Amino acid sequence: MALDKISLKSSIKQAFNDQRSNTNDPDAALDDLAAKIADAVEVFVKSGTVNTTVETTGTAAAQTGTGTGNIT
């Protein structure tokens, strides 16, 4: 699955909107905003799918290998 940039943008905008009326404690508002943006980025990154190809050599016996891939 491709990364969902629209949802990330929406989550970040919502995080800012949630802080508009929070004028009582600016430090708490900043901490809350940072936490919400961090959560949005985490969801965004984890929404990607890693596609990888693993090629091994050897006999028909069980083979293990590692591969690298891109999040698409």
Secondary structure, 3 states (H helix, E strand, C coil): CCCCHHHHHHHHHHHHHHHCCCCCCHHHHHHHHHHHHHHHHHHHHHCCCEECCCCCCCCCCCCCCCCCCEEC
